[in-house]
Structures are given as structure tokens and as C-alpha cells.
Amino acid sequence: MTHVRIGKKIPPSFSLDVKFEVGAGVTALYGAAGAGKTVILESVAGFVRPDSGRILRDDVLLFDAQAGVDVAARRREFGYVARRDGLFPHLTLRQNLGFAARGPRLERHRRIAEMLERFGLADAAPLPPRELNAAQKLRGALARALLAAPRLLLLDDPDGLVDVFLQVRTEFSGPVLWAARDLDRCCLLADRLLVLDAGRILRRGTPAEVLDEPESAAVARLLGIPNVFECAIGALDPGRNSSRLEWETGGNRQVLAGPYFPGHFRGDRVSIAVRPERVRVHAAGGAAPANAWPAQLVRATPRAQFVRLEFSGGIFADLLPEEYARQKDNRGWLVEFPAEALRVL
């Protein structure tokens, strides 16, 4: 287990102040550009000195600002893969891997040859980095990092990582700290998610927990949830596990039935979030279900796996292509916020 608590001033934008643990599996740092992800990785690796805090690997103190402890990067036993151009340009690929290999000469040569073969780099071994393509550079940087048998692997979201991630996890079963830019990749590959903004961790948990319970409007927006609205709690009934939310959209007052929200009171003004894939759409004209009202379709935008519908009032719904094909000729639309999909932030 690696424990990290660090602070660092990063003028003129913000001050970094984070505390977290990296255990088994993959921990993803997710946030927009400039949130502090790379600075955290470089601080853990030993390339950047924080202004305050401590870093421990198991029971080994690697950094303590107050005590003046700052173990050199080469002695921290961490592997680091930069976003791009991580190989030494003046060495061949084989020499790059040799830089990380340890042990007797014959053993080093055996392990280097084995790693080159596993990553499909045997033919590229005598080449310098400038003669490698992007995929070869990434695989070479990963092979070099893993040859050092790191206690923790640090990945600064190198381009093409997803394509080789399964192989990385096959070769390395230890903990991974990954600075990630793509939320879909985080949900696919990470065991834990830390949502970062302006040097602060706003939410942590499994990807499913974070997406289902963003806990704040700021986190919801960072996660790309477009349906975030302010409303008032009109009624709460814990006995019936129900609530009434009053909300104005497009100049019209809407009343939403929701579950009971512990910790809130009647009259509280809160924000609600609804993930767009949980918004239901219906053809107008039939009986309206609860929490549904007429809305005008503004545009439909095809995405990789769904079609995003934007309605008046700033409401968004994601439909599977086949569902959109079935409803695209609707003469009118109803949008529905299912009660179980409402999240009070």
C-alpha cells in the first residue's frame, strides 16, 4: 500500500492538496487538463518535490517535507511511463531496456530478450526511438518500466495505453496509479476512481459508485453528466420512502416524485442530477407516466454507442441507435425522469 499526502503551490493556477492511498489493482486519477494529475504522479515518482506532506510505500518513508526526507526517484522502486517520448533518445531500444534490468549479466540479457519478445519488439530492438512508431515507443517504455520489477506502476495516460493494457496487467499484477483523461477508459479499466479538480480530490470510489452517486454538481459536470438542475424539496416522507421536488424548466413549473433523501429537509434548495442514459423518452399523445412532460427536440447527435437527444430546457437523453430509429419520427416527445434515477447533490 502506498500512502500519499502532498501539497504544492502551482502558480498561477492553483495549489495541490491531496490525500489518498494506492492499493491493489488500478487507481485512476481522473480530471480535466490542468487538474494536477501529472504533478501528483511526478511527485510520487520523485521527479517533483512537494512543498508539504508525506509519501510512504508500505512502511518505508519516501518523502517527508517536515523531516527533510526525500528519497531519490531511482531508489523508490516505482515504474513511471510518461505520456509520450519516454525512451532515452540516445540509446537503442535494447539499451533502453538494459538501463532498467538488474542482476547478473546473463540473467539481464535473458530477461531483456524475453520482454522484447512478449511485447512484440524483437525486430525493433536495435533501433533508436526516432525510428520507432508510437505503438513501439509505448510498448518499449512499458517493457522498460516492468523490467525494473516496480512496487508501483505510474502511468501518465500514454497514447495507445488501452490497446496494451491487458498485456500490462498480465505482466504486472502489482498496484497501478494512472492519470487518465478519458472517463470511458476509467470505467473499463480502473478498480477505483479519484475525481480531481484544481488540485483537490472531489470524489472517490469505484467507477460505478462515482457515476451513480456523484455527490456534488461539480463532480457531476466533471463526469460529463449534463442533466444537473436546481430545485426545491416540497415534501419528504421517510415512511413511504418518497419525496416531492419542485423544479422550473423552460418557464414551466414541474413536480417530480422521488425517493426519500436522508439528511435533507422540506424547503431545502438542492441540485439534482440524472444521467442521460437513464432519461426515458416517449411519443407524445399517450398517457404520460409519472415525472414526464412534453419537450421539444432540439437536435439529435450520433455518438459512438448511442444517440444523444437534446430537448428544450437543457435536458439530454442517450438512446441506443435502434431505440432512436424506432422513435425518430415521433410528432411530439415526452421526457421522463424515473424516480429511481434522481440523485440529490
N, C-alpha and C positions, 0 to 999 in steps of 0.2 A: 504494500500500500504506500503510495506517495501522497504526502500531505503538503498542500501549498497554501500559504497565506502571504500575499505580497501587495505592496503599494508602490506606485511610481508615478511621478508627475510627468506628463507628456504634453508640454506646451506646444501650441497654444490651445489645443483642443480639449483635453480632459485629464483627470487623474485616475490612474488604475488602482482599484481597491477590490481584491477578490480573495475568497477563501473557498477551497474545495478539496476533495480527495479523489485520487485516481486508483480505483481498484481493478479487479479482474474484468476482462472484456474491453469494449471500446467506449470511451467517453468522448463525446463530441462537444466542442465549443462552437456554438452557432451564433452568428450575428452579422450585421451589415459590415461593409468595408469601413475600417477605422474604428471598430468597436473595441479593439485591443487584443484580438486573438493571437496575432503573431508575436506581439510583445510578451504575452504570457508564455508562449512556447519557448521563445528565446531566453526568457528569464529562468524557466525551469531547466533548460538545456545548459545554462551557464554562459551564454553569449552576451546577455544584458544583465547588469546589476540593478536590482530593485532598490528603491530608497528606504523601504521598510519591510519587515515581515520575516518569515522563516520558510524553508523548504526542507522536508525530511523524506528520505527514501527508507521505508521501514523504520528502523530506529537510528539510522545514520543521518546526522545533521549535515546538510549540504550548503545551506545558506542561513545566516542569522545576522541581520543588519546591526542589531544592538550589540551582539557579541563579537562582531567583526569576522565572522566565519564566511568564507566564500570559496568553496571547493572548485577547482578548475574544471572546465567542461569535459576535458578528456578523462577525468577521474570520477565523473558522476555515473558512469555506466549507463548512459542514456543514448539511444539512437535517434538521430534527427534527419529528416528528409525535408528539404526546402521546397517551395512551390515550383521553382524551376532552376535549372543550371546549378544543381547541387554537386556535380562532379568537379574534381580538380582539373582545370583545362590543360595543364602542362604534363599530365600523366595519361597513359593509355587506360582503357577500361580495366584491364587486368591489374595494372599498377594501382588504380584507384581501389580495387577490392583488396589488394595486398596491403594497403595502408591500414585497413581495419582488422585484418586477420592476425591472430595471436597464436603462440605455441611454437613447437619445433618446425624447422623449415619444411620437411616432407609433409607434415600434417597441415601446414598452411597451404601448400600447393594443392593438396588433396581437397581441402575444403573450398578453396577458390574455384578449382575446376568443377567441383560438384555444384556450387552455387551458380556458376555461369551456365551450366547445363540446365539446371532447374528453371532458371529464368529465361532460357532460350537465347543466351548471349554468347555462346561459344565462338561463333563466327565473328562476332564484333570485338572479341577480347583484345586484339592488337591495335584497335583503332583509338584515336584521341576523341574526346567528347564532341569536338566540332564536326566530326564525320558521322556521328550517330543521329538517328532521328529522335523525335520527342519521346516516343514509347521506349526506345532503347535506353535513353538517358534516365527515364524514371525507373525502369527495372534495374538499371545499374546502380542508381542511388539507393534503392531499396535493398538490393543484394549486399551492397557495402555496409549499410546500417545493420543488417541482420547478421553479417559475418562477425561483428563485434560482440554478439550474444548480449544485447542490451537488456537491462532490467525493465526499461520502459521505452516504448517507441513513440516518438513525437513526429506527427505528420502535419505539415503546413499546407494541407489540401493541394498537393501537386496535381497538375492537369493529367487526366487519364487514370487517376487512382482507382476509380470504381472497376475498371477493366481488369485490374490485377489484385483487387482487394482479397478475393477468395484465396489466391495463392499466398498472399502475405499472411493470412490467418492460418493457412496450412503450415507455413514455415515458422510462424511465431505465435505461440499461444499465450504470451505474456500480455500485460496491460498496454493499451494504446490511448494516447491523448491526441485528438485530431481536431485541428482548426478547420471548420467546414463552412462552405459558402452556400451550399445547396440543401434546402430542407428535405427534399425528397430523398436525397442520398443519406442524410442523417437518419431518417425513419427506416431506411432499408438496411443500414449497416451498423448503427450505433446501439449500444445497450443502455446508455444514459446520455441525456441531453442537458447542457448548460446553456441557457439563452443569455447572451451577453449584449449589453448596450452601453456605450460611452464608459467603458471600464468597470461596469458593475454587472454582476450576475443577477438577473431579474427573476429567473425561474429555473428549477432543476427537477429532474425526474426522468422516467423512461420517456421515449418519444411519444408513446400512446398517452401517458399521463399528462404530458405538457400540452399536447394538441387538444385533448379533451377538456382540460381544466387550465386554461392559460393564466387565470387568476388576476390579470390586470389588462387594461386596454392597451397599454404599451406593449406587453408581450403578445397580445392577440395581433396587433398590427405588424410586429416583427415576424410573426409566424405566417403572415400573409392572409389573415382572416379578415375579409373586407366588411362583413356584417357586424359592426360594432355601433350600438345606438344607446343614447341616454334615455332613461325612462324613470318613472316613479313607481314605488311599490304601493299599490292601492289597498291590498289586503293580504294577510298571512294567516293560514290555518294549519298549524302543525298536526292537529288531529287527523285531518284529511289529506295531509301532505300536499297542500295546494297553496297557490298564491295568485294574485291578480296584479299584472303590470300594466301601467298606463303610459302610452307612447304616442308621440305625434310624428307623422311622416307624411310628407307631401301636403302639409296643411290640414291633414285629417287626423283625428284622434283615434287610436286603435287601442283595444283592450286585449291583452294576452293572458291566457291561463297558463300558469307554470307550476312547477313543484314548489314545495316549501323550501325557503332559503335560510338555513340557520345563521344566526349572527346578525340578521337584519331586522328592521322594524318598519311598520307601516309609515309611509310618508318619506322614507329614505329615497334619495335620488341616487341611482346606480347606473352603471353601463351593463348592457347585455351583449353577448357575442353568440353568433350562430355560424358554425362552419358552413360554407356554401354547399358542400355535398349533402348536407342534412336538410337544406331547404327543399320543400316539395312544391311542385308546380302542377296545376290542373287547368283544364279548359274551363273557361267561364260559361255559365249557363246552368250548371247543375247545382245541387245543394252544396253550399260551402261548408267544409269541415271547420272544426274549431281552429282558432288562430290563423284564419285565412281571409284574404281580402283581395279585391281587384287591383291589378297593377298593369301598367303599360310596359311592354317590352321595348327597351331602348336599342339594344344590339345583342347579337349572338356571336361569340368569338370561339372558333375551334381551337382547342389545345391538344396536347399530345394524346391524352387519355380521356378527355371529356370535352364538353362544350359548355363554355361559361355564358350564362344569360345575365344581362344587366337590366334591371327593371327600374321604373321611376321610384324616387325616394331613396336611391342608392342601395338597393337590395340586389344581391347576387346569388345565383344558384348554379351549381355544377351538375350537369346531366351527362349520363353515358351517351355516346353517339346514337345508339339505337333508340334510346328513350327520346332524345331530341328529334330524331327522324319521325317518330310516331306523333309528336305533338307540335311540330314546327308550323303546321298550318292552322293552329288554333286561331279563331277570330278574336278571342279575348283570353285573358290569363288570370288565374288566381295564384297567389303565392301563399304558402303555408309555413309557419314556424312551429314544428311539433314541440309540445311542451317539454318532452324529454331532451330536446336539443338545445334548450335555452341555458346559457351559462351566465350567472351574475358575476361581474368582475369587481 
